[in-house]
Amino acid sequence: MLDWTDSHCRYFLRLLSKHSLLYTEMVTTGAIIFGKGDYLGFNHEEHPVALQLGGSDPSDMARCAALAQSRGYDEVNINVGCPSDRVKNGSFGACLMAQPEVVARCVKAMQKEVDIPVTVKCRIGIDDMDEDADFARFIDIVADGGCDTFIVHARKAWLQGLSPKENREVPPLNYPRVYALKQARPELSISINGGVKTIADTQAQLNNVDGVMMGREVYANPYLLASVDSEIFGDHATHPISRREAVIHMQQYIEKQTDPYFKPWHVARHMLGLFQGQAGGRIWRRYLSQNGTGKNPDPHLLMNALAAVEAAQQEIEEYNAKKESV
């Protein structure tokens, strides 16, 4: 979720669900150790939140895990699933599925330094290493290194021949391989990722695995999260936030920002799908896109966009009322 699930995005998503575990963008050990910016910053309101870490040097991974724990993260997740060229060339991401011993050493080194969970996100295979035995060997070695929680994207990754975007869509989903892993290793916590788009899909998956990770669908249709607490976590006491309430919260969040380089679009871009499937959804997206960028962005961007949506919805209601009265 590089350049997607930044702290602005996570703050917004947390408004919609109190219980879902949120993941950062993948951050490399090099950026954390040598970068000039603060790559570990997050809002306190984001909890529970996991740092998604990219790297392959056990000492660097351990150092970054310790920093993450000291900053208050709830989990550190090792990315062994990203297939981008930058990841491959940096010896982390999906290419590490061919080096399970390296991943196991990283897990061991990190667990010596932290008390928070160290987890692994991976694929079901890469390139020609995509047999059940290859996948089982990877899991066995990393689990022997101390990892007891795996989040599995149920697609293989072609590191040769497919772009990162194609690797999210072209290789077919193979849920049974993930189910088989859970059956073979019931003591491990296994979550599934890939192609899950609805709450009903999630509930069906939970019959076979321990958890479900949703990425692109939540980003495209974030209000999906508003029903997760009650439908998945069984929390019926908390009333889900409305879209309108979320907009007001995020407008206030924008107004509190003090970074001189901050622009309302840095927040609004994560909210384009808030009215997905609703009357006025296209107006919402268009208003944000047209007025959130440029040299003089609208400082009241979200509230003005909401006003445009509500005006359109009112027109539709009046039109429908007239039709019914005829």
C-alpha positions as CSV (number, residue, x, y, z in Angstrom):
1,M,0.0,0.0,0.0
2,L,2.9,2.3,-0.7
3,D,1.8,5.9,-0.9
4,W,-1.7,4.8,0.1
5,T,-2.0,4.0,3.8
6,D,-0.2,7.0,5.1
7,S,-1.1,8.5,8.5
8,H,-3.8,10.7,7.1
9,C,-5.4,7.7,5.5
10,R,-5.2,5.6,8.7
11,Y,-6.7,8.4,10.8
12,F,-9.6,8.5,8.4
13,L,-10.1,4.8,8.4
14,R,-9.9,4.6,12.2
15,L,-13.0,6.8,12.3
16,L,-14.9,4.1,10.5
17,S,-13.8,1.1,12.6
18,K,-12.4,1.0,16.1
19,H,-11.3,-2.6,16.0
20,S,-9.7,-3.3,12.6
21,L,-6.0,-3.6,12.7
22,L,-4.5,-0.9,10.4
23,Y,-1.2,-1.3,8.5
24,T,1.3,1.4,7.5
25,E,2.7,1.7,4.1
26,M,5.8,-0.5,3.7
27,V,8.8,1.4,5.1
28,T,12.3,0.1,4.5
29,T,14.9,-0.2,7.1
30,G,17.1,2.1,5.1
31,A,14.6,4.9,5.2
32,I,14.1,4.5,9.0
33,I,17.8,4.3,9.8
34,F,19.3,6.7,7.3
35,G,16.4,8.8,6.0
36,K,16.0,12.5,6.9
37,G,12.3,12.3,7.5
38,D,10.3,10.7,10.3
39,Y,9.1,7.5,8.8
40,L,7.6,6.2,12.0
41,G,5.2,9.0,12.8
42,F,1.6,8.3,13.3
43,N,-1.5,9.7,15.1
44,H,-2.2,8.2,18.6
45,E,-5.8,7.7,17.4
46,E,-4.7,5.1,14.8
47,H,-4.3,2.3,17.4
48,P,-4.2,-0.6,16.8
49,V,-1.7,-0.1,14.1
50,A,1.1,-2.2,12.7
51,L,4.3,-1.1,11.0
52,Q,4.9,-2.8,7.7
53,L,8.7,-3.2,7.4
54,G,10.8,-4.0,4.4
55,G,14.3,-5.4,4.8
56,S,16.5,-8.5,5.0
57,D,19.4,-7.7,7.3
58,P,18.5,-9.2,10.7
59,S,20.4,-6.5,12.7
60,D,18.7,-3.6,10.8
61,M,15.3,-5.3,11.1
62,A,15.9,-5.7,14.8
63,R,16.9,-2.1,15.3
64,C,13.9,-0.9,13.4
65,A,11.5,-3.2,15.3
66,A,12.9,-1.8,18.6
67,L,12.3,1.8,17.3
68,A,8.8,0.8,16.3
69,Q,8.0,-0.5,19.7
70,S,9.5,2.5,21.4
71,R,7.2,4.7,19.3
72,G,4.2,2.8,20.3
73,Y,3.3,0.5,17.4
74,D,1.2,-2.5,18.2
75,E,2.9,-4.9,15.8
76,V,5.7,-5.1,13.3
77,N,5.0,-6.9,10.0
78,I,7.7,-8.2,7.7
79,N,6.7,-7.6,4.1
80,V,7.5,-10.7,2.0
81,G,4.8,-10.1,-0.5
82,C,5.5,-6.9,-2.5
83,P,6.6,-7.7,-6.0
84,S,7.8,-4.3,-7.2
85,D,11.2,-3.9,-8.9
86,R,12.4,-1.5,-6.2
87,V,11.6,-4.2,-3.6
88,K,13.3,-7.0,-5.6
89,N,16.4,-5.0,-6.2
90,G,16.6,-4.1,-2.5
91,S,16.4,-7.8,-1.4
92,F,13.2,-7.6,0.4
93,G,9.5,-8.2,-0.4
94,A,8.3,-11.2,-2.4
95,C,11.8,-12.2,-3.5
96,L,12.5,-13.3,0.1
97,M,10.1,-16.2,-0.4
98,A,13.1,-17.9,-2.0
99,Q,15.1,-17.2,1.1
100,P,13.0,-18.4,4.1
101,E,16.1,-18.9,6.2
102,V,16.8,-15.1,5.9
103,V,13.3,-14.3,6.9
104,A,13.6,-16.7,9.9
105,R,16.8,-15.0,11.0
106,C,15.1,-11.6,10.8
107,V,12.2,-12.9,12.9
108,K,14.5,-14.3,15.6
109,A,16.6,-11.1,15.7
110,M,13.5,-8.9,16.0
111,Q,11.8,-11.0,18.7
112,K,14.9,-10.7,20.8
113,E,14.4,-6.9,20.8
114,V,10.7,-6.4,21.2
115,D,7.7,-7.7,23.1
116,I,5.1,-6.8,20.4
117,P,4.1,-9.3,17.8
118,V,6.4,-9.9,14.8
119,T,4.3,-11.2,11.9
120,V,4.9,-12.0,8.2
121,K,2.9,-11.1,5.1
122,C,3.7,-13.3,2.1
123,R,2.4,-14.8,-1.1
124,I,1.6,-18.4,-1.8
125,G,4.6,-18.6,-4.1
126,I,6.9,-16.8,-6.6
127,D,7.8,-17.6,-10.2
128,D,8.4,-21.4,-10.6
129,M,8.5,-21.9,-6.8
130,D,4.7,-22.2,-6.5
131,E,4.0,-25.8,-5.5
132,D,2.4,-26.7,-2.3
133,A,5.7,-28.1,-1.0
134,D,7.5,-24.8,-1.7
135,F,4.9,-22.9,0.2
136,A,4.9,-25.3,3.1
137,R,8.7,-25.2,3.3
138,F,8.7,-21.4,3.5
139,I,6.1,-21.4,6.3
140,D,7.8,-24.2,8.2
141,I,11.2,-22.5,8.2
142,V,9.9,-19.1,9.2
143,A,7.6,-20.6,11.8
144,D,10.5,-22.5,13.3
145,G,12.2,-19.1,13.5
146,G,9.5,-18.0,15.9
147,C,6.8,-16.5,13.7
148,D,3.3,-17.7,14.6
149,T,1.2,-15.2,12.5
150,F,1.1,-15.1,8.7
151,I,-1.0,-12.9,6.4
152,V,-1.1,-14.7,3.1
153,H,-2.0,-13.0,-0.2
154,A,-3.5,-16.0,-2.0
155,R,-1.8,-15.3,-5.3
156,K,1.7,-16.2,-6.5
157,A,3.9,-13.4,-7.7
158,W,5.7,-13.4,-11.0
159,L,8.9,-11.5,-10.4
160,Q,9.8,-11.9,-14.0
161,G,7.4,-10.8,-16.6
162,L,4.6,-9.0,-14.7
163,S,4.3,-5.5,-13.4
164,P,3.4,-4.9,-9.7
165,K,-0.2,-3.9,-10.8
166,E,-0.5,-7.1,-12.9
167,N,0.8,-9.2,-9.9
168,R,-2.2,-7.9,-8.0
169,E,-4.6,-9.1,-10.7
170,V,-3.3,-11.6,-13.2
171,P,-2.1,-14.6,-11.1
172,P,-5.3,-16.5,-10.1
173,L,-6.4,-16.6,-6.5
174,N,-5.8,-19.9,-4.8
175,Y,-7.7,-19.9,-1.5
176,P,-7.5,-23.7,-1.0
177,R,-3.8,-23.5,-0.6
178,V,-4.2,-21.1,2.3
179,Y,-7.0,-23.2,3.8
180,A,-4.7,-26.2,3.5
181,L,-2.0,-24.3,5.4
182,K,-4.4,-23.6,8.3
183,Q,-5.5,-27.2,8.4
184,A,-1.9,-28.5,8.4
185,R,-0.6,-25.9,10.9
186,P,-3.7,-25.2,13.2
187,E,-1.4,-23.7,15.9
188,L,-0.5,-20.8,13.6
189,S,-2.7,-17.7,13.1
190,I,-3.4,-17.5,9.4
191,S,-5.1,-14.5,7.7
192,I,-6.0,-14.4,4.1
193,N,-5.7,-11.5,1.6
194,G,-6.7,-11.0,-2.0
195,G,-10.1,-10.6,-3.7
196,V,-12.2,-10.1,-0.6
197,K,-14.7,-7.3,-1.3
198,T,-17.6,-7.6,1.0
199,I,-18.5,-8.3,4.6
200,A,-20.2,-11.5,3.4
201,D,-17.0,-12.5,1.7
202,T,-15.1,-11.9,4.9
203,Q,-17.5,-13.9,7.0
204,A,-17.2,-16.8,4.6
205,Q,-13.4,-16.7,4.7
206,L,-13.4,-16.8,8.5
207,N,-14.9,-20.3,8.3
208,N,-11.5,-21.4,7.1
209,V,-8.9,-19.0,8.4
210,D,-8.3,-16.8,11.5
211,G,-8.4,-13.3,9.9
212,V,-9.0,-11.4,6.7
213,M,-6.9,-8.5,5.3
214,M,-8.7,-6.1,2.9
215,G,-6.6,-3.6,0.9
216,R,-7.7,-2.1,-2.4
217,E,-11.4,-2.6,-1.8
218,V,-11.4,-0.7,1.5
219,Y,-9.4,2.1,-0.2
220,A,-11.9,2.3,-3.0
221,N,-15.0,1.9,-0.8
222,P,-13.8,3.0,2.7
223,Y,-17.3,3.1,4.3
224,L,-17.3,-0.7,4.1
225,L,-15.3,-0.5,7.3
226,A,-18.3,1.2,9.1
227,S,-20.0,-2.2,9.5
228,V,-17.0,-4.3,10.4
229,D,-17.1,-3.6,14.1
230,S,-20.6,-4.9,14.5
231,E,-20.7,-7.6,11.8
232,I,-17.2,-9.1,12.3
233,F,-16.1,-8.1,15.8
234,G,-19.6,-8.3,17.4
235,D,-19.4,-4.8,18.8
236,H,-23.1,-3.7,18.7
237,A,-22.7,-1.1,21.4
238,T,-20.9,1.5,19.3
239,H,-23.1,3.3,16.7
240,P,-21.2,3.5,13.4
241,I,-20.2,6.9,12.3
242,S,-22.1,8.4,9.4
243,R,-20.5,9.6,6.2
244,R,-21.4,13.2,7.2
245,E,-19.9,12.9,10.6
246,A,-16.7,11.4,9.1
247,V,-16.5,14.4,6.7
248,I,-16.8,16.9,9.6
249,H,-14.2,15.0,11.7
250,M,-11.8,15.1,8.7
251,Q,-12.4,18.8,8.0
252,Q,-11.4,19.5,11.6
253,Y,-8.4,17.2,11.2
254,I,-7.3,19.3,8.2
255,E,-7.7,22.5,10.0
256,K,-5.4,21.2,12.8
257,Q,-2.4,20.5,10.5
258,T,0.6,22.7,11.1
259,D,3.0,21.3,8.5
260,P,3.8,24.2,6.1
261,Y,3.8,21.8,3.2
262,F,0.4,20.3,4.1
263,K,-2.4,20.6,1.6
264,P,-6.1,19.5,2.0
265,W,-5.6,17.2,-0.9
266,H,-3.2,15.1,1.2
267,V,-6.2,14.0,3.2
268,A,-9.0,14.3,0.5
269,R,-7.3,11.9,-1.9
270,H,-7.9,9.1,0.6
271,M,-11.6,10.0,0.8
272,L,-12.6,9.9,-2.8
273,G,-14.5,6.7,-2.4
274,L,-16.5,7.7,0.7
275,F,-19.7,8.1,-1.2
276,Q,-19.1,5.1,-3.4
277,G,-22.5,3.7,-4.6
278,Q,-24.4,6.7,-3.1
279,A,-26.3,9.5,-4.8
280,G,-23.9,12.3,-5.3
281,G,-20.8,10.1,-5.2
282,R,-19.6,11.4,-8.6
283,I,-20.1,15.0,-7.5
284,W,-18.1,14.3,-4.4
285,R,-15.2,12.9,-6.3
286,R,-15.2,15.6,-8.9
287,Y,-15.4,18.5,-6.4
288,L,-12.5,17.1,-4.4
289,S,-10.4,16.5,-7.5
290,Q,-11.1,19.9,-9.1
291,N,-10.8,22.0,-5.9
292,G,-8.3,20.1,-3.8
293,T,-5.2,20.6,-5.9
294,G,-3.5,23.6,-7.5
295,K,-1.9,26.7,-6.1
296,N,-4.9,27.8,-4.1
297,P,-6.8,24.8,-2.8
298,D,-10.1,25.3,-1.1
299,P,-9.4,25.4,2.7
300,H,-13.0,24.2,3.4
301,L,-12.7,21.5,0.8
302,L,-14.5,18.7,2.5
303,M,-17.4,20.7,3.8
304,N,-18.0,22.4,0.5
305,A,-17.9,19.0,-1.3
306,L,-20.3,17.7,1.3
307,A,-22.7,20.6,0.6
308,A,-22.6,19.8,-3.1
309,V,-23.4,16.2,-2.4
310,E,-26.2,17.0,-0.1
311,A,-27.7,19.5,-2.5
312,A,-27.7,16.8,-5.2
313,Q,-29.3,14.3,-2.8
314,Q,-32.0,16.8,-1.9
315,E,-32.8,17.4,-5.6
316,I,-33.1,13.6,-6.1
317,E,-35.4,13.3,-3.1
318,E,-37.7,16.1,-4.3
319,Y,-37.8,14.7,-7.8
320,N,-38.7,11.3,-6.5
321,A,-41.4,12.8,-4.3
322,K,-42.9,14.6,-7.2
323,K,-43.0,11.4,-9.2
324,E,-44.8,9.6,-6.5
325,S,-47.4,12.3,-6.1
326,V,-48.3,12.3,-9.8
